[in-house]
Amino acid sequence: MRRTNPPELSPPTGFSHAVTATGSRIVFLAGQTALDAEGKVVGATLTAQFEQALTNLLTALAASGGTPADLTRVTVYATDVAAYRAEARQLGAVWRRHAHRDYPAMAVVGVTRLWDEEAMVELDGIAVLP
């Protein structure tokens, strides 16, 4: 994978502007919220829910034979973008702890609500495996 961050664009923080991937398998990862193994939303804060959602996404990726470095694209759906921005430093720390610094192309999209009404954040993604 090659992560491209052209100097003509603003410096990326916690994402890459573009990711070029070559590989033999593409994994499409379904949206993951902060559901635990029993199907209950866990985490009282956005950061706690983000950590569970990211853990769920990476668990699905690992079960497909991938690692965080294989992620090419992640979309974050947040019910409160202002809160997401306010907690960006904590969310970045969670990301680095679980997925390190090989950032995929990313977007944050504000939504009115998610499938599970208690969910504050959902992540989906695409990975390319060697």
Residue pairs with C-beta under 8 A, 6 or more apart in sequence:
1 19
1 20
1 21
1 22
1 69
1 70
1 72
1 102
1 128
2 19
2 20
2 21
3 16
3 18
3 19
3 102
3 103
4 16
4 17
4 18
4 19
4 20
5 11
5 12
5 16
5 17
5 18
6 17
9 17
12 103
13 92
14 88
14 91
14 92
14 95
14 103
14 106
15 103
15 104
15 105
15 106
16 103
16 104
16 105
16 106
17 105
18 105
19 72
19 73
19 104
19 105
21 72
21 128
22 128
23 70
23 128
23 129
23 130
24 129
24 130
25 65
25 128
25 129
26 126
26 127
26 128
26 129
27 61
27 64
27 65
27 66
27 70
27 126
27 127
27 128
27 129
28 126
29 57
29 60
29 61
29 124
29 125
29 126
29 127
30 60
30 124
31 77
31 115
31 122
31 123
31 124
32 53
32 54
32 56
32 57
32 60
32 122
32 123
32 124
33 41
33 49
33 52
33 53
33 56
33 114
33 115
33 116
33 119
33 121
33 122
34 41
34 42
34 43
34 48
34 49
34 50
34 52
34 53
34 56
34 119
34 120
34 121
35 41
35 42
35 52
35 56
35 116
35 119
36 42
36 52
41 49
41 116
41 118
41 119
42 48
42 49
42 52
43 49
43 51
43 52
45 87
46 78
46 80
46 83
46 84
46 87
46 91
46 120
46 121
47 87
47 90
47 91
47 94
49 119
49 120
49 121
50 76
50 87
50 91
50 94
50 121
50 123
51 94
51 98
53 121
53 122
53 123
54 94
54 95
54 98
54 99
54 123
55 98
57 74
57 123
57 124
57 125
58 68
58 98
58 99
61 67
61 68
61 70
61 71
61 125
61 127
64 127
64 129
65 129
66 127
66 129
68 98
68 99
68 100
68 102
69 100
69 102
70 127
70 128
70 129
70 130
71 99
71 102
71 104
71 125
71 126
71 127
72 104
72 105
72 125
72 126
72 127
72 128
73 104
73 105
73 106
73 125
73 126
74 104
74 105
74 106
74 123
74 124
74 125
75 106
75 107
75 108
75 109
75 123
75 124
75 125
76 84
76 106
76 107
76 108
76 109
76 121
76 122
76 123
77 108
77 109
77 110
77 111
77 114
77 121
77 122
77 123
77 124
78 84
78 108
78 109
78 110
78 111
78 120
78 121
79 110
79 111
79 112
79 113
79 114
79 119
79 120
79 121
80 110
80 120
81 108
81 110
83 120
84 91
84 108
84 121
95 103
104 125
114 120
114 121
114 122
115 122
